[in-house]
Each structure stands twice: as structure tokens, then as C-alpha cells.
């Protein structure tokens, strides 16, 4: 099973996700799991560990504890975790230490990996859109003529217009 340390690989994109992108992935995963986690997690069980790792302060735990129901307490806990890039990872560590809700580990991991893969696919699509396409022969000729400094600007534009028109008549695209 993959865990917090293995979530940052690139998975097919030309570069790994940045720390900010991974923080966004974890935040999105927390939001997607929110109803499920609010039903399953008892916030108070994780206070000591999250405080020891500086994810929560005493004031944070007091504010969470002041909520009227277990669901609302867990919801507020998730708000704090989403604000901290290490929040979800630290909650996972706390769940592992407690050993009472190990079934949550696989669920959280699955959702994080799904969100991460969606992010990677989106980045991959963006790379494809931003990758320059090769120019046609006619446009290449235009740029070559421009490099050779043919002299007059209007001649260059006419040449491009002419080659574009010629390519269209032949059923080719100049771009």
C-alpha cells in the first residue's frame, strides 16, 4: 500500500508534482472524503498526536471541542488539516498509531491517488496543448526567407499570404 511518502511521483508527466500541487491534491481529497470521514473519525482521538506534530494548537483543539456534535467536531478538524500541507499525512500517521480504524488508511490512500492521477492527467493534457507543433513547409519557407532578410516587410507578408493561399488550394494547412 502506498503512503504519504510515495504520493509525490510524476506518474507519466514530464515532471513530478510540486509541493504546492501535492498540497492541493490532499486538500481536494479531504474535501471529497469529508462526509465519509465525518462519519468515521472521532476528532478527539487524534488531538494529542496532531498537537505533538504542531498541526494543531491547544486553541485549535478547544475550538474543535466546543462544537456540538461529533460530526461537527470532525468537520472542524478536517478544516484545520486542509489548511496545513502536512495535515493529511499526519492524520494518517495518527490513525496508524491508534490501530483502531485501519480501514480508513486504504480509503484515504485510494482517494488521494485518484485525485493525484486526475491532476497528473490534467497536467499531461496541458503539456500536449503547450507543446509547439511543427510548421508546414510553406510557413517554414516564410521564416527561412525572413531569416535571410529579404529586405522589405511587405514582401515578407505577401510571401506568407501567397504560400498560405497556395496551401489552401492544395488542401493543406499552413499552421
Residue frames as qw, qx, qy, qz and C-alpha x, y, z in Angstrom:
[[0.000, 0.889, 0.458, 0.000, 0.00, 0.00, 0.00],
 [0.392, 0.467, -0.030, 0.792, 1.31, 3.42, -0.90],
 [0.391, -0.704, -0.447, 0.389, 1.54, 6.08, 1.74],
 [0.020, -0.963, -0.087, 0.255, 2.33, 9.71, 2.28],
 [0.364, -0.612, 0.474, 0.518, 5.94, 9.44, 1.15],
 [0.407, 0.059, 0.770, 0.487, 5.07, 7.90, -2.21],
 [0.322, 0.760, 0.531, -0.191, 2.36, 10.32, -3.29],
 [0.033, 0.845, -0.130, -0.517, 4.70, 12.80, -4.99],
 [0.489, -0.099, 0.687, 0.528, 5.87, 10.79, -8.03],
 [0.189, 0.343, -0.302, -0.869, 5.19, 12.05, -11.53],
 [0.573, 0.307, 0.726, -0.225, 3.20, 9.10, -12.90],
 [0.562, 0.462, 0.589, 0.352, 3.86, 9.82, -16.57],
 [0.150, 0.985, 0.088, 0.005, 4.00, 13.60, -16.65],
 [0.637, 0.570, -0.244, 0.457, 7.34, 15.11, -17.61],
 [0.111, 0.454, -0.515, 0.719, 7.91, 16.34, -14.06],
 [0.307, -0.352, -0.824, 0.321, 6.84, 15.39, -10.54],
 [0.229, -0.847, -0.389, -0.280, 4.12, 17.35, -8.79],
 [0.161, 0.516, -0.371, 0.755, 5.39, 20.31, -6.81],
 [0.159, -0.173, -0.771, 0.592, 4.81, 20.53, -3.07],
 [0.325, 0.199, 0.162, -0.910, 2.08, 23.09, -3.69],
 [0.593, 0.085, -0.544, -0.588, 0.37, 20.82, -6.23],
 [0.453, -0.103, -0.874, 0.141, 0.52, 17.87, -3.83],
 [0.041, 0.183, 0.572, -0.799, -0.90, 20.05, -1.05],
 [0.490, 0.161, -0.147, -0.844, -3.76, 20.93, -3.42],
 [0.563, 0.018, -0.781, -0.270, -4.29, 17.23, -4.19],
 [0.281, -0.153, -0.836, 0.447, -4.50, 16.36, -0.48],
 [0.223, 0.194, 0.316, -0.901, -6.86, 19.26, 0.21],
 [0.575, 0.118, -0.404, -0.702, -9.13, 18.17, -2.64],
 [0.499, -0.039, -0.866, -0.010, -9.02, 14.56, -1.40],
 [0.056, -0.170, -0.700, 0.691, -10.04, 15.69, 2.09],
 [0.411, 0.193, 0.055, -0.889, -12.98, 17.60, 0.64],
 [0.597, 0.081, -0.636, -0.482, -14.11, 14.62, -1.42],
 [0.497, -0.115, -0.840, 0.185, -13.95, 12.33, 1.63],
 [0.143, -0.286, 0.352, -0.880, -15.45, 14.87, 4.03],
 [0.746, -0.251, -0.060, -0.614, -18.90, 13.24, 4.52],
 [0.878, 0.006, -0.475, 0.049, -17.32, 9.80, 4.91],
 [0.459, 0.212, -0.552, 0.663, -14.60, 10.97, 7.32],
 [0.323, -0.365, 0.236, -0.841, -17.08, 12.99, 9.40],
 [0.869, -0.221, -0.179, -0.404, -19.00, 9.75, 9.96],
 [0.913, 0.038, -0.367, 0.176, -15.94, 7.63, 10.78],
 [0.482, 0.293, -0.431, 0.704, -13.35, 9.77, 12.62],
 [0.494, -0.800, -0.325, 0.104, -13.58, 10.77, 16.26],
 [0.293, 0.841, -0.166, 0.423, -11.62, 14.02, 16.33],
 [0.484, -0.790, 0.302, -0.224, -10.58, 13.90, 19.99],
 [0.959, -0.128, 0.179, 0.177, -8.65, 10.63, 19.46],
 [0.728, 0.416, 0.079, 0.539, -6.15, 12.49, 17.30],
 [0.120, -0.980, -0.004, -0.156, -5.67, 15.72, 19.27],
 [0.629, -0.677, 0.301, 0.236, -2.55, 14.72, 21.21],
 [0.734, 0.049, 0.447, 0.509, -0.69, 13.40, 18.20],
 [0.369, 0.752, 0.311, 0.450, -1.66, 16.31, 15.96],
 [0.261, -0.961, 0.070, -0.059, -0.61, 18.77, 18.66],
 [0.720, -0.481, 0.355, 0.352, 2.71, 16.97, 19.17],
 [0.616, 0.221, 0.474, 0.589, 3.41, 17.37, 15.45],
 [0.071, -0.417, -0.024, 0.906, 2.42, 21.08, 15.53],
 [0.002, 0.352, 0.723, 0.594, -0.55, 20.56, 13.20],
 [0.357, -0.763, -0.439, -0.312, -2.99, 21.77, 15.85],
 [0.090, 0.389, -0.469, 0.788, -2.58, 24.18, 18.75],
 [0.050, -0.270, -0.816, 0.509, -4.29, 23.99, 22.12],
 [0.316, 0.357, 0.146, -0.867, -6.63, 26.75, 20.96],
 [0.452, 0.166, -0.647, -0.591, -7.50, 24.73, 17.84],
 [0.309, -0.142, -0.938, 0.064, -8.42, 21.68, 19.92],
 [0.081, 0.342, 0.590, -0.727, -10.51, 23.84, 22.25],
 [0.407, 0.312, -0.168, -0.842, -12.37, 25.33, 19.29],
 [0.445, 0.053, -0.817, -0.362, -12.97, 21.86, 17.83],
 [0.198, -0.198, -0.892, 0.355, -14.15, 20.51, 21.19],
 [0.214, 0.271, 0.340, -0.875, -16.65, 23.36, 21.53],
 [0.412, 0.033, -0.584, -0.698, -18.63, 22.00, 18.57],
 [0.659, -0.157, 0.309, -0.667, -21.96, 20.43, 19.46],
 [0.964, 0.092, 0.146, -0.203, -21.68, 17.06, 17.71],
 [0.711, -0.285, 0.529, 0.365, -19.04, 14.53, 16.76],
 [0.611, 0.555, 0.433, 0.363, -19.68, 15.23, 13.07],
 [0.098, 0.981, 0.028, 0.165, -19.18, 18.96, 13.54],
 [0.531, -0.729, 0.382, 0.201, -16.01, 18.37, 15.55],
 [0.721, 0.002, 0.546, 0.426, -14.56, 16.16, 12.84],
 [0.439, 0.792, 0.320, 0.279, -15.61, 18.70, 10.20],
 [0.126, -0.978, 0.167, -0.015, -13.70, 21.44, 12.00],
 [0.672, -0.448, 0.507, 0.301, -10.71, 19.11, 12.41],
 [0.686, 0.368, 0.491, 0.391, -10.74, 18.50, 8.65],
 [0.199, 0.966, 0.092, 0.139, -10.80, 22.27, 8.06],
 [0.370, -0.833, 0.388, 0.133, -7.60, 22.62, 10.09],
 [0.737, -0.137, 0.582, 0.317, -5.97, 19.64, 8.37],
 [0.593, 0.658, 0.377, 0.270, -6.79, 21.04, 4.91],
 [0.028, 0.995, -0.094, 0.025, -5.03, 24.31, 5.79],
 [0.410, -0.690, 0.578, 0.147, -1.76, 22.53, 6.58],
 [0.592, 0.513, -0.554, -0.281, 0.20, 20.81, 3.75],
 [0.239, 0.250, -0.918, 0.195, 1.24, 18.07, 6.23],
 [0.556, -0.154, 0.362, -0.732, -2.19, 17.80, 7.84],
 [0.906, 0.109, -0.158, -0.376, -3.48, 14.74, 5.99],
 [0.635, 0.352, -0.652, 0.219, -0.18, 12.89, 6.25],
 [0.031, -0.309, 0.683, -0.661, -0.11, 13.50, 9.99],
 [0.743, -0.078, 0.198, -0.634, -3.71, 12.33, 10.40],
 [0.870, 0.225, -0.417, -0.137, -2.74, 9.11, 8.60],
 [0.366, 0.348, -0.725, 0.469, 0.17, 8.66, 10.99],
 [0.377, -0.227, 0.505, -0.743, -2.22, 9.18, 13.91],
 [0.874, 0.048, -0.070, -0.479, -4.69, 6.62, 12.54],
 [0.731, 0.298, -0.601, 0.124, -1.82, 4.12, 12.16],
 [0.101, 0.334, -0.694, 0.630, -0.73, 4.75, 15.75],
 [0.597, -0.153, 0.314, -0.722, -4.26, 4.31, 17.12],
 [0.087, 0.117, -0.975, -0.167, -4.69, 0.99, 15.25],
 [0.347, 0.328, 0.728, -0.491, -8.46, 1.22, 15.68],
 [0.560, 0.687, 0.237, -0.398, -9.51, 2.47, 12.23],
 [0.385, -0.339, 0.663, 0.545, -7.01, 0.91, 9.82],
 [0.461, 0.531, 0.688, 0.182, -9.79, 0.52, 7.23],
 [0.141, 0.944, 0.128, -0.271, -9.60, 4.29, 6.77],
 [0.355, -0.582, 0.498, 0.536, -5.99, 4.11, 5.59],
 [0.409, 0.157, 0.768, 0.468, -6.82, 2.30, 2.36],
 [0.212, 0.819, 0.533, 0.022, -9.82, 4.54, 1.66],
 [0.112, -0.911, 0.082, 0.389, -7.77, 7.72, 2.16],
 [0.393, -0.382, 0.634, 0.545, -4.88, 6.38, 0.08],
 [0.413, 0.411, 0.747, 0.322, -7.21, 5.38, -2.76],
 [0.156, 0.920, 0.353, -0.065, -8.87, 8.80, -2.89],
 [0.224, -0.812, 0.284, 0.458, -5.56, 10.69, -2.72],
 [0.422, -0.164, 0.724, 0.521, -4.11, 8.57, -5.53],
 [0.353, 0.637, 0.658, 0.191, -7.25, 9.09, -7.63],
 [0.036, 0.970, 0.127, -0.205, -7.08, 12.87, -7.18],
 [0.356, -0.625, 0.484, 0.498, -3.34, 12.83, -7.86],
 [0.463, 0.134, 0.754, 0.445, -3.82, 10.85, -11.08],
 [0.260, 0.837, 0.479, 0.051, -6.53, 13.27, -12.19],
 [0.140, -0.916, 0.138, 0.348, -4.14, 16.16, -11.56],
 [0.437, -0.363, 0.652, 0.503, -1.36, 14.40, -13.48],
 [0.438, 0.461, 0.706, 0.312, -3.69, 13.73, -16.42],
 [0.127, 0.953, 0.253, -0.108, -4.73, 17.38, -16.44],
 [0.255, -0.783, 0.378, 0.424, -1.08, 18.44, -16.44],
 [0.510, -0.030, 0.740, 0.437, -0.30, 15.93, -19.17],
 [0.365, 0.723, 0.564, 0.162, -3.12, 17.39, -21.29],
 [0.043, -0.967, 0.012, 0.251, -1.79, 20.87, -20.64],
 [0.433, -0.491, 0.571, 0.495, 1.69, 19.79, -21.77],
 [0.491, 0.331, 0.711, 0.379, 0.21, 18.49, -25.02],
 [0.205, 0.907, 0.368, 0.020, -1.59, 21.77, -25.62],
 [0.164, -0.934, 0.191, 0.255, 1.53, 23.81, -24.91],
 [0.648, -0.201, 0.561, 0.474, 3.91, 21.68, -26.99],
 [0.257, 0.614, -0.282, -0.691, 4.78, 23.55, -30.19],
 [0.825, 0.363, 0.432, -0.034, 3.55, 21.89, -33.38],
 [0.478, -0.156, 0.494, 0.710, 5.85, 21.65, -36.41],
 [0.330, 0.623, -0.020, -0.709, 5.14, 24.25, -39.08],
 [0.815, 0.478, 0.328, 0.010, 4.19, 23.30, -42.62],
 [0.677, 0.103, 0.300, 0.664, 6.70, 23.57, -45.43],
 [0.208, 0.746, 0.294, 0.561, 5.22, 26.87, -46.63],
 [0.398, -0.911, -0.032, -0.105, 5.34, 28.57, -43.24],
 [0.773, -0.391, 0.208, 0.454, 8.84, 27.21, -42.73],
 [0.556, 0.407, 0.299, 0.660, 9.81, 28.76, -46.09],
 [0.075, -0.913, -0.175, -0.362, 8.42, 32.08, -44.88],
 [0.594, -0.785, 0.118, 0.128, 10.52, 32.02, -41.74],
 [0.766, -0.074, 0.297, 0.566, 13.58, 30.96, -43.72],
 [0.359, 0.660, 0.270, 0.603, 13.05, 33.85, -46.14],
 [0.304, -0.931, -0.061, -0.194, 12.65, 36.18, -43.19],
 [0.751, -0.526, 0.186, 0.352, 15.90, 34.88, -41.71],
 [0.653, 0.194, 0.327, 0.654, 17.68, 35.57, -44.98],
 [0.079, -0.645, -0.141, 0.747, 16.48, 39.16, -44.60],
 [0.466, 0.472, 0.618, 0.422, 14.76, 39.54, -47.96],
 [0.222, 0.204, 0.133, 0.944, 14.52, 43.24, -47.49],
 [0.305, -0.256, -0.076, -0.914, 11.01, 44.64, -47.37],
 [0.305, 0.051, 0.766, -0.564, 8.45, 43.84, -44.72],
 [0.674, 0.346, 0.112, -0.643, 5.55, 43.98, -47.18],
 [0.551, 0.391, -0.688, -0.266, 7.28, 41.43, -49.40],
 [0.049, 0.142, -0.938, 0.314, 7.51, 39.03, -46.45],
 [0.467, 0.225, 0.561, -0.645, 3.82, 39.41, -45.61],
 [0.667, 0.430, -0.253, -0.553, 2.87, 38.95, -49.27],
 [0.363, 0.340, -0.866, -0.057, 5.00, 35.80, -49.39],
 [0.167, 0.031, 0.874, -0.456, 3.26, 34.38, -46.33],
 [0.585, 0.368, 0.262, -0.673, -0.17, 35.29, -47.75],
 [0.582, 0.460, -0.520, -0.425, 0.74, 33.74, -51.11],
 [0.248, 0.221, -0.940, 0.079, 2.04, 30.49, -49.60],
 [0.337, 0.145, 0.718, -0.592, -0.99, 30.28, -47.30],
 [0.648, 0.424, 0.012, -0.632, -3.34, 30.70, -50.28],
 [0.494, 0.418, -0.720, -0.252, -1.39, 28.12, -52.32],
 [0.010, 0.115, -0.947, 0.301, -1.50, 25.62, -49.47],
 [0.496, 0.255, 0.508, -0.656, -5.26, 26.10, -49.05],
 [0.659, 0.444, -0.290, -0.533, -5.84, 25.41, -52.77],
 [0.454, 0.321, -0.830, -0.031, -3.83, 22.20, -52.42],
 [0.790, -0.419, -0.353, -0.274, -5.86, 21.19, -49.38],
 [0.649, -0.008, -0.506, 0.568, -3.01, 21.68, -46.94],
 [0.377, -0.902, -0.210, 0.031, -2.85, 23.67, -43.74],
 [0.430, 0.666, -0.300, 0.530, -0.12, 26.21, -43.22],
 [0.260, -0.607, 0.476, -0.580, -0.33, 26.01, -39.44]]
